[in-house]
Amino acid sequence: MQHSQNITGITLVALSAVVFSFSGVLTKMIEADGWTIACWRGLIGGLAVIAYVEFRRGDTPRYQAFRLGLRGWTLASVGSVASIAFIYAFKLTYVANVAVIYATAPFFAAGLAWLAMREIAKGRTLVAGALSLLGVAIIVSGGLGTGKLMGDLLAVAMTLGNAAYIVLIRKFADVPVVWAGGASALQLFLVGAVMGTPLHVSVQDAALLALFGLAFAGAVILWTEGTRLIPSAQSALLGTVEIPCATLLAWIILSELPPAVAVLGGIVIVSAVVWHAMMDYREERHGALP
């Protein structure tokens, strides 16, 4: 039974990474502006999450399953800011750059956790974090004078926002995380409806926006179900599948390849992330042995 659960968890988390890797390609294929994308993705994704929470709540009273409170809405709002930065980052720079920079979020989270809660990070986390910062600096420097700098900086801002989201999830342990993600999506729907032009989209964009919203909700749900069944370090390691998938999709569908300096920075970051995740996984496995 334990082996079956582990296989199921691995499959779900890996699928989540693959589904999420379509975000960059879909964002670039949609001709509408970022706010319009956020609006429709928020509506469709938010409704899908509502359906999922309703399905999963069982005997839990509906008011309790959907209650967020101040801390929950704070979490949702941080997620909303990170999400709009995420969308515009894809619009303004290479898909691979965003995917690779985003992979550094756990190390930014470790730094924020130290600042907010004085959590002491492991030595390997500090080493991997320093290497990741070097990789980010290399990528951002490659955007100088190319018109991609703003997109790279937005990717960094998005990563910081997601790092804050990770820390708040731990700090607000009683907040229903999946529903907070749904509430964040609905926030973007409301703001995007004002800031964008959601009623002026082509038929092709409408289909892609629907697919984007469903992909967002699907990735969140697959990740949530999968991480219940496997160790956190294993989940983090599987999450790195997103990086090559996003890069490969951008190459096949958009014929987009980042410059050599961005590839160099990406290699530094991916090496640091994979090394750290493998060390964590080994530690968890040894700790589980009798």
VOZALO-663142 format. One record per residue (C-alpha): residue number from 1; chain; x, y, z. Coordinates in nm, 3 decimals. Each point is the difference from the previous one (the first is absolute). Example, Ala and Ser with C-alpha at 12.3 -4.5 7.8 and 13.67 -1.06 7.14 Angstrom:
# VOZALO-663142
REC:nr:kette:px:py:pz
REC:1:A:1.230:-0.450:0.780 .
REC:2:A:0.137:0.344:-0.066 .
***
This chain:
# VOZALO-663142
REC:nr:kette:px:py:pz
REC:1:A:0.000:0.000:0.000 .
REC:2:A:0.281:0.242:0.090 .
REC:3:A:0.180:-0.076:-0.327 .
REC:4:A:-0.321:0.058:-0.198 .
REC:5:A:-0.056:0.335:0.174 .
REC:6:A:0.358:0.105:-0.074 .
REC:7:A:-0.037:-0.082:-0.371 .
REC:8:A:-0.330:0.189:-0.013 .
REC:9:A:0.154:0.301:0.175 .
REC:10:A:0.301:0.005:-0.234 .
REC:11:A:-0.229:-0.020:-0.303 .
REC:12:A:-0.228:0.281:0.117 .
REC:13:A:0.282:0.241:0.093 .
REC:14:A:0.186:-0.069:-0.325 .
REC:15:A:-0.321:0.058:-0.198 .
REC:16:A:-0.051:0.325:0.192 .
REC:17:A:0.344:0.121:-0.109 .
REC:18:A:-0.070:-0.095:-0.362 .
REC:19:A:-0.339:0.174:-0.002 .
REC:20:A:0.147:0.311:0.164 .
REC:21:A:0.277:0.009:-0.261 .
REC:22:A:-0.261:0.096:-0.263 .
REC:23:A:-0.053:0.337:0.172 .
REC:24:A:0.274:0.182:-0.186 .
REC:25:A:-0.094:-0.127:-0.345 .
REC:26:A:-0.370:0.072:0.055 .
REC:27:A:0.074:0.353:0.125 .
REC:28:A:0.207:0.079:-0.308 .
REC:29:A:-0.251:-0.155:-0.241 .
REC:30:A:-0.283:0.214:0.137 .
REC:31:A:-0.004:0.340:-0.172 .
REC:32:A:-0.202:0.173:0.275 .
REC:33:A:0.174:0.217:0.261 .
REC:34:A:0.115:-0.138:0.337 .
REC:35:A:-0.297:0.135:0.198 .
REC:36:A:-0.248:-0.162:-0.237 .
REC:37:A:0.187:-0.328:0.030 .
REC:38:A:-0.005:0.032:0.380 .
REC:39:A:-0.374:0.073:-0.008 .
REC:40:A:-0.104:-0.307:-0.198 .
REC:41:A:0.254:-0.233:0.156 .
REC:42:A:-0.116:0.120:0.339 .
REC:43:A:-0.368:-0.059:-0.075 .
REC:44:A:0.039:-0.346:-0.151 .
REC:45:A:0.269:-0.113:0.243 .
REC:46:A:-0.186:0.142:0.299 .
REC:47:A:-0.325:-0.177:-0.091 .
REC:48:A:0.187:-0.327:-0.052 .
REC:49:A:0.161:0.031:0.345 .
REC:50:A:-0.340:0.076:0.158 .
REC:51:A:-0.136:-0.321:-0.155 .
REC:52:A:0.300:-0.195:0.131 .
REC:53:A:-0.029:0.138:0.356 .
REC:54:A:-0.374:-0.074:0.000 .
REC:55:A:0.070:-0.357:-0.118 .
REC:56:A:0.272:-0.056:0.261 .
REC:57:A:-0.169:0.157:0.302 .
REC:58:A:-0.202:-0.314:0.088 .
REC:59:A:-0.182:0.055:0.330 .
REC:60:A:0.180:0.328:0.071 .
REC:61:A:-0.253:0.286:0.015 .
REC:62:A:0.015:0.215:-0.313 .
REC:63:A:0.060:0.322:0.194 .
REC:64:A:0.303:-0.160:0.166 .
REC:65:A:0.144:-0.148:-0.321 .
REC:66:A:-0.021:0.340:-0.173 .
REC:67:A:0.098:0.221:0.292 .
REC:68:A:0.325:0.193:-0.040 .
REC:69:A:0.004:0.284:0.253 .
REC:70:A:0.255:0.281:-0.004 .
REC:71:A:0.301:-0.231:-0.023 .
REC:72:A:-0.154:-0.198:-0.284 .
REC:73:A:-0.079:0.313:-0.201 .
REC:74:A:0.352:0.126:0.066 .
REC:75:A:0.137:-0.324:-0.144 .
REC:76:A:-0.234:0.027:-0.300 .
REC:77:A:0.102:0.362:-0.065 .
REC:78:A:0.372:-0.084:0.003 .
REC:79:A:-0.075:-0.277:-0.247 .
REC:80:A:-0.190:0.242:-0.223 .
REC:81:A:0.290:0.246:-0.019 .
REC:82:A:0.243:-0.282:-0.079 .
REC:83:A:-0.234:-0.137:-0.268 .
REC:84:A:-0.032:0.324:-0.197 .
REC:85:A:0.378:0.043:0.012 .
REC:86:A:0.026:-0.361:-0.121 .
REC:87:A:-0.224:0.067:-0.302 .
REC:88:A:0.176:0.320:-0.107 .
REC:89:A:0.342:-0.160:0.051 .
REC:90:A:-0.091:-0.262:-0.261 .
REC:91:A:-0.123:0.275:-0.232 .
REC:92:A:0.327:0.194:0.024 .
REC:93:A:0.280:-0.256:0.012 .
REC:94:A:0.090:-0.357:-0.092 .
REC:95:A:-0.211:-0.285:0.140 .
REC:96:A:0.316:-0.181:0.111 .
REC:97:A:0.119:0.305:0.196 .
REC:98:A:-0.324:0.018:0.200 .
REC:99:A:-0.011:-0.376:0.065 .
REC:100:A:0.359:-0.012:0.121 .
REC:101:A:-0.020:0.312:0.218 .
REC:102:A:-0.324:-0.131:0.152 .
REC:103:A:0.184:-0.317:0.106 .
REC:104:A:0.196:0.209:0.253 .
REC:105:A:-0.314:0.080:0.203 .
REC:106:A:0.080:-0.251:0.281 .
REC:107:A:0.335:0.171:0.064 .
REC:108:A:-0.157:0.346:0.007 .
REC:109:A:-0.258:-0.150:0.238 .
REC:110:A:0.279:-0.124:0.229 .
REC:111:A:0.138:0.355:0.016 .
REC:112:A:-0.342:0.151:0.070 .
REC:113:A:-0.069:-0.266:0.266 .
REC:114:A:0.321:0.104:0.175 .
REC:115:A:-0.099:0.367:-0.015 .
REC:116:A:-0.359:-0.058:0.114 .
REC:117:A:0.032:-0.294:0.239 .
REC:118:A:0.375:-0.032:0.061 .
REC:119:A:-0.001:-0.350:-0.148 .
REC:120:A:0.355:-0.124:-0.044 .
REC:121:A:0.062:-0.143:-0.347 .
REC:122:A:0.214:-0.308:-0.059 .
REC:123:A:0.352:0.050:-0.132 .
REC:124:A:-0.083:-0.156:-0.335 .
REC:125:A:-0.299:0.232:-0.034 .
REC:126:A:0.230:0.300:0.041 .
REC:127:A:0.243:-0.140:-0.258 .
REC:128:A:-0.277:-0.082:-0.249 .
REC:129:A:-0.161:0.339:0.063 .
REC:130:A:0.326:0.184:-0.067 .
REC:131:A:0.053:-0.194:-0.323 .
REC:132:A:-0.359:0.073:-0.103 .
REC:133:A:0.049:0.373:0.058 .
REC:134:A:0.309:-0.016:-0.218 .
REC:135:A:-0.203:-0.171:-0.271 .
REC:136:A:-0.277:0.261:0.025 .
REC:137:A:0.259:0.279:-0.026 .
REC:138:A:0.144:-0.161:-0.315 .
REC:139:A:-0.346:-0.029:-0.159 .
REC:140:A:-0.101:0.356:0.086 .
REC:141:A:0.333:0.136:-0.129 .
REC:142:A:-0.074:-0.174:-0.329 .
REC:143:A:-0.317:0.209:-0.032 .
REC:144:A:0.190:0.329:0.003 .
REC:145:A:-0.045:0.179:-0.330 .
REC:146:A:-0.219:-0.276:-0.148 .
REC:147:A:-0.346:0.124:0.097 .
REC:148:A:-0.044:-0.302:0.229 .
REC:149:A:0.126:0.161:0.321 .
REC:150:A:-0.345:0.103:0.129 .
REC:151:A:-0.131:-0.352:-0.052 .
REC:152:A:0.297:-0.149:0.188 .
REC:153:A:-0.051:0.246:0.287 .
REC:154:A:-0.371:-0.085:0.013 .
REC:155:A:0.096:-0.368:0.018 .
REC:156:A:0.217:0.083:0.302 .
REC:157:A:-0.287:0.198:0.157 .
REC:158:A:-0.237:-0.288:-0.066 .
REC:159:A:0.243:-0.242:0.161 .
REC:160:A:0.029:0.221:0.309 .
REC:161:A:-0.380:0.013:0.016 .
REC:162:A:-0.025:-0.378:-0.017 .
REC:163:A:0.271:-0.031:0.264 .
REC:164:A:-0.209:0.223:0.227 .
REC:165:A:-0.301:-0.220:-0.082 .
REC:166:A:0.194:-0.311:0.107 .
REC:167:A:0.100:0.161:0.332 .
REC:168:A:-0.356:0.118:0.067 .
REC:169:A:-0.136:-0.350:-0.064 .
REC:170:A:0.224:-0.126:0.278 .
REC:171:A:-0.077:0.293:0.228 .
REC:172:A:-0.377:-0.024:-0.059 .
REC:173:A:-0.022:-0.378:0.036 .
REC:174:A:-0.377:0.006:0.059 .
REC:175:A:-0.081:0.174:-0.329 .
REC:176:A:-0.148:-0.227:-0.274 .
REC:177:A:0.274:0.038:-0.261 .
REC:178:A:-0.191:-0.126:-0.304 .
REC:179:A:-0.296:0.230:0.064 .
REC:180:A:0.240:0.291:0.060 .
REC:181:A:0.136:-0.071:-0.349 .
REC:182:A:-0.355:0.005:-0.136 .
REC:183:A:-0.075:0.327:0.178 .
REC:184:A:0.320:0.146:-0.146 .
REC:185:A:-0.118:-0.099:-0.347 .
REC:186:A:-0.338:0.166:0.056 .
REC:187:A:0.174:0.317:0.121 .
REC:188:A:0.187:0.012:-0.329 .
REC:189:A:-0.328:-0.052:-0.185 .
REC:190:A:-0.151:0.308:0.165 .
REC:191:A:0.306:0.224:-0.040 .
REC:192:A:0.069:-0.127:-0.351 .
REC:193:A:-0.358:0.076:-0.104 .
REC:194:A:0.066:0.366:0.087 .
REC:195:A:0.358:0.030:-0.125 .
REC:196:A:-0.028:-0.212:-0.315 .
REC:197:A:-0.246:-0.046:-0.287 .
REC:198:A:-0.147:-0.345:0.074 .
REC:199:A:-0.296:0.038:-0.239 .
REC:200:A:0.221:0.085:-0.298 .
REC:201:A:0.183:-0.325:-0.071 .
REC:202:A:0.019:-0.210:-0.314 .
REC:203:A:-0.149:-0.349:-0.024 .
REC:204:A:0.352:-0.147:0.002 .
REC:205:A:0.094:0.199:0.309 .
REC:206:A:-0.324:-0.106:0.173 .
REC:207:A:0.085:-0.368:-0.054 .
REC:208:A:0.358:0.049:0.120 .
REC:209:A:-0.116:0.198:0.305 .
REC:210:A:-0.241:-0.280:0.095 .
REC:211:A:0.282:-0.252:-0.037 .
REC:212:A:0.232:0.221:0.209 .
REC:213:A:-0.254:0.025:0.283 .
REC:214:A:-0.060:-0.374:0.004 .
REC:215:A:0.375:-0.069:-0.012 .
REC:216:A:0.054:0.227:0.301 .
REC:217:A:-0.271:-0.172:0.203 .
REC:218:A:0.115:-0.345:-0.113 .
REC:219:A:0.361:0.067:0.102 .
REC:220:A:-0.107:0.125:0.346 .
REC:221:A:-0.228:-0.301:0.058 .
REC:222:A:0.251:-0.259:-0.128 .
REC:223:A:0.276:0.151:0.215 .
REC:224:A:-0.224:0.011:0.310 .
REC:225:A:-0.109:-0.362:-0.035 .
REC:226:A:0.350:-0.123:-0.085 .
REC:227:A:0.182:0.172:0.285 .
REC:228:A:-0.232:-0.170:0.249 .
REC:229:A:0.152:-0.335:-0.098 .
REC:230:A:0.378:0.058:-0.029 .
REC:231:A:0.278:0.167:0.205 .
REC:232:A:0.041:0.374:-0.054 .
REC:233:A:0.358:-0.037:-0.130 .
REC:234:A:-0.116:-0.247:-0.262 .
REC:235:A:-0.274:0.241:-0.102 .
REC:236:A:0.254:0.282:-0.035 .
REC:237:A:0.226:-0.217:-0.215 .
REC:238:A:-0.286:-0.097:-0.231 .
REC:239:A:-0.095:0.366:-0.030 .
REC:240:A:0.322:0.063:-0.194 .
REC:241:A:-0.158:-0.194:-0.289 .
REC:242:A:-0.174:0.327:-0.087 .
REC:243:A:0.326:0.169:-0.109 .
REC:244:A:0.097:-0.227:-0.292 .
REC:245:A:-0.366:-0.045:-0.098 .
REC:246:A:-0.065:0.375:-0.020 .
REC:247:A:0.322:0.058:-0.194 .
REC:248:A:-0.073:-0.286:-0.241 .
REC:249:A:-0.357:0.117:-0.062 .
REC:250:A:0.119:0.356:-0.069 .
REC:251:A:0.252:-0.136:-0.250 .
REC:252:A:-0.246:-0.233:-0.179 .
REC:253:A:-0.305:0.229:-0.005 .
REC:254:A:0.151:0.351:-0.001 .
REC:255:A:0.345:-0.072:-0.150 .
REC:256:A:0.135:0.189:0.302 .
REC:257:A:0.349:-0.062:0.131 .
REC:258:A:0.160:0.224:0.265 .
REC:259:A:0.348:0.147:-0.061 .
REC:260:A:0.315:-0.178:0.116 .
REC:261:A:0.041:0.215:0.312 .
REC:262:A:-0.354:-0.093:0.115 .
REC:263:A:0.075:-0.368:-0.064 .
REC:264:A:0.313:0.031:0.214 .
REC:265:A:-0.196:0.159:0.285 .
REC:266:A:-0.267:-0.268:-0.038 .
REC:267:A:0.256:-0.279:0.027 .
REC:268:A:0.135:0.152:0.324 .
REC:269:A:-0.351:0.028:0.149 .
REC:270:A:-0.125:-0.343:-0.111 .
REC:271:A:0.317:-0.165:0.131 .
REC:272:A:-0.046:0.169:0.340 .
REC:273:A:-0.371:-0.086:0.021 .
REC:274:A:0.043:-0.366:-0.101 .
REC:275:A:0.300:-0.049:0.231 .
REC:276:A:-0.188:0.148:0.294 .
REC:277:A:-0.315:-0.203:-0.070 .
REC:278:A:0.199:-0.324:-0.032 .
REC:279:A:0.181:0.065:0.329 .
REC:280:A:-0.333:0.065:0.173 .
REC:281:A:-0.148:-0.315:-0.151 .
REC:282:A:0.293:-0.214:0.116 .
REC:283:A:-0.029:0.146:0.348 .
REC:284:A:-0.371:-0.081:0.016 .
REC:285:A:0.058:-0.354:-0.126 .
REC:286:A:0.274:-0.068:0.255 .
REC:287:A:-0.214:0.149:0.274 .
REC:288:A:-0.284:-0.235:-0.095 .
REC:289:A:0.218:-0.311:0.021 .
REC:290:A:-0.025:-0.198:0.326 .
***
